Amino acid sequence: MTDISNVPNRRLPDPAAMVTLIKPITWFPPMWAYLCGTVSSGVSPLSKPGLVLLGIVLAGPVVCGMSQAANDWCDRHVDAINEPYRPIPSGRIPGRWGFYIACAMSLLALVIGWQLGPWGFVATILGVAAAWAYSAEPVRLKKSGWWGPGLVGISYESLPWFTGAAVLSAGAPSVYVVVIALLYGIGAHGIMTLNDFKALEGDRQMGVNSLPVTMGPRKAAWVASIVMAVPQAVVIGLLVLWDRPFHAAGVTAVLLVQFWAMSVMMKDPKGKAPWYNGVGVVLYVSGMMISAFAIRSLGAL
């Protein structure tokens, strides 16, 4: 926790606080999903390294970073009560600078997205719009334990995956790519629900109806586990149907280990949810890449 007792009144943001605001630790899921998309496209990522790198930067530091800045700006009054050490309520990012940063990064995202062609640009517009719809009034979908995590799951997993495949193939991705990307985005709803456990008390006080708030930790953990597991089971079935038995076996293996991790979490859902987000998510995204390799040649069939 940052000591804010000696933070002076500032006119300009603290550079270190600006990095904290865009939360680099959150960039990995969309960057990984974009990479999965490039792999699943059937086009070698090494054939267009510039587009791959540009898309990864767009998905992670720019769009995801922007979404974190927008969320912190829109949550500044809540954070002033629950997490006053954060960059905006602590004064390290003063005035309306949090809003200006989020807006500037939104514009930067659109500029970069334009470089990725029509598919990449449209996907960028959707990603930026989703970020603001999640955090900002009057929409503020994060108030809902169903719509909020669902939007984030699709934005963090399905949309970057679709974008990576579309950019590399220079056209609409195959139906195989669309279906697998959508399934993993739906499953990510459970990951986002578990992420809400860390803000349980603050959400309850401020009227954010996350599933841990409305259902309680144990029921919410069960729902999250089921929502994560079912799409992966469907992926396994589809890979078998599409004659990819070895890849299906790989996804099955990581799902079985997730079942073990879920059983550990259920012993103390509130306490173990952060642990599961460290262990289970690694397994989840491993299955994503296995699936990406499985379908990379299906579009040509």
N, C-alpha and C positions, 0 to 999 in steps of 0.2 A: 504493500500500500504506500502511495506517495504522501509524504508529509507536506501538507498545504499551509501549515501555520505561518510560514515565512514567505509565502508567495506574494510579491508586490503587485500593485495595480498595474496592469499592462495595457498598452495600446496596440501592440502587435503580438501575434501568436508565438509561443515558444516552439522552436523547430522540433524539439524532441516530443513535445505534446502533439504536434501535428502528425508525427509518425504513429504515436499511440492512438490517436483518433481514428486512423484508418485501419487499425488492428491487423497487422500482417499475419497473425496466426490464423485468421479466418480465410485467407486467400486460397489455401490449398484445395478445398473441394471443387470450386469452379475451374481452377487451373487444371486439376486432374481430369475433370469431366471433359474439358475442351480437348485435352490430349487423348482421352478415350475416343472422342469423336473423330479426331484425325486418324487414329489407328483403324477405327471401324469403317472409314470411308472406302478402304480398298486401295487408296493412293498412298504411296510411301511418304511419311512425313519428311523424310530426308530429301525428297524431290522438291519440296517447297518450304525450306527451313525458315525463310523470312515470314511467311504467312503463319506458320506454326508459332514462332516466337512472338509475333505481334498479337496473335489471338490469345496466347497465354497471358501476356502482359495486360491485355484488355480485360480478360475474364477475372484475373486476380487483383493486382494492385489498383486498377482503374475502376471497373464497375463494382467489384466487391468492396474495395476501399471506399468508394463513393457511397455505397449503401450503408456502410458503417458510420460514416460521417453524418449522413442524413438521419440515421436512426438516433445517434447521440444528440444531434441538434433538436430533433422532435421530442426526445426524452429528457431534455435538460432539466425540466422542473422535477421530474421523477428522480433523476439522478442526484439532484441537489439534496434530496431527502435520504435516499438509500445509498448512493455512492458518490459523496461529495468530492472525493479525490480524483474523479475523472477529469479529463482535460477541460471541458466546458464549465461545469459547475465550480471547479477549483480556481477558475480565472486564468489558467495558463493559456487558454484560447478565449480571449475576451470578446465582449460585445456580440456582434452578429457574425464574427469571423467563422464560426462553425457552419453557418448557413452559406456564407460566401464560398467556403472550401467545397462544400457538397455541390453547389451549383457549378463551380468552375470544373470540378471533376466530371459532372454530368456532361458538360459541353465537350470536355476532352474525350470522354468516352464516345460521343457521337462523331467527333473528328476522326478518331482511330477506327471506329466501326465503318466509316465511309471508305477507308482504305481496304477493307476486306470484301468489297463487292456488295451487290444488292442483298444477298442473303445475310451476310455479316452485319450490314447496316440495319436491316429490319430487326434482326435479333438483338442488336444493341439498343435500339429504341425500346423494344419490349423489356429488356433487362433494366434500363434506367427507369421506365415507367413503373415496373414492378417494385423497384426499390423505394420509390416515393409513395406508392400505394400502400406498401407495408407499414411505413412509419408515420406518414403525414395525415393530419386531419384534412378533410372530413372522412376520408376513406379509412385510414389507419387499421388495416386488416390484422395487425398484430394483437388487437384486442380480442380476436377470436382464436380459440385453441384449435380450430379446424382450418379456417381459411388462412390464417397467418403462416403456420408451419407448412401448409400445402403450397402456398405461393413461394416460400423460400426454397422448399425442396425442388420444385420445378425450375426455379430461377438458378439455383446452385448446381443442379445436376443435369436435368433434361435440356434446358436451353443452351448451355455451353457445349454439351455433347452434340446436339443438333447443329450448332454453329460450326464446330470444328469439322464435322463431316461435310457440311454444305460448302464451306470455304475451300477445302481441299479438293472436293469433287467438282467444284464450280457449278453446282446445280442442286436440285432437291435431293436429299439423302434417300436411300432405299427405305422401303417399309420396314425392313428388319432393324435398321438403325433407329427409326422413329419409335418403334414398339419397345425396344430394349431401353432406349434413353428415357422414354416415358415411365416405364416400370421402375427404373432406378430412382427417378425423380419422385414418384409416388412413395416409394419406400423411405426416401429421405425425410418424409413427414415425421416418421418415428424418431429419427436422429434429432430433428429440431425440437420435438416434444421433450426429449430427454435433456436437451440444452436449456429448456425453460426451468428445470428444477433448481438451477442456481439462483434464479430470481423469484422463487416461490413467494417469499414473504412480501417483497416489494410489489410484485404483481397483484397479490391479494389486497394490499392496502390501496393501490392506485386503480383498481377496477379493470385490470388486464385479465381477461378470462382464459388463461392458458389451461390446458388439460390438467396439469398438476393442481391448479387452483380449483377448477370446477369438479374434478373427479377425486382428488386426493392422490398422493404419491403412488400408492400401490396400484390402483386401477389405471392410472395414467401410464405407469410403467408397463403394465400388461398390454394396453392398447398400443403403445409405442413398439413393443416387441412384435406384436402381431402384424402391425402395419409394415415393419421392416422385413419380416420373414416371408409374408405371403407373396409380394412381388418377386422376391428371389426364387421362391419355389416355382412361380410361373415361368421365370427365366429358365430355370433348369428344365422344365417340361418342354419349353419351346426349343431349347438347344438340342434336346433329344429328338424332337420332331423334325428339326432341320438337319439331322444327321451330324451332330457335333457331340458325340458321346463323351469324348475325353474332356472337352471343355465343360460339359455338363457335370462331369465328375469333379472337376476342380471347383466349380461354384458350389456344388453339394458339400465338399469338404470344408470350405470357409463358412458355409451356413451352419454346419454341425458344430463347429467351434464357437460360432455366435450363440448357438443354443446353450452351450456350456456357460458362456459369459453372461447370458441372460439369467440363467439359474443362479449365478452368483449375485447378480444385481437384485434379484427378487428378495434376497434375504434382508436387504436394507435399501429399498429403492431410492430414497432421498439421498442417502449417503454414498451409494455406489453408482448413481447415474453419471457423475463426472468420470469415474473410473471406466465405465462402459463406453463412454464417448471417446476415451483414449484407446481402448482395446477393440471394441466391436466395430468402430468406424474404420479402423485400418483393415479389418477383415472385409467389411462391406465394400470398400473401394477396391480391394484386391479382386473381388468378384466382378466388379465393373470392368476392369482391364482384361480379365480372362474372357468375359463376354465380348468385349470389343474385338479381341483377336479371333474369337469364334465366328463373328459375322462379317469380317472384313472382305471375304471372298463371296459372300452370299448374293450381293447385289448383281454380280455378273452371271448368276445362274438363271 
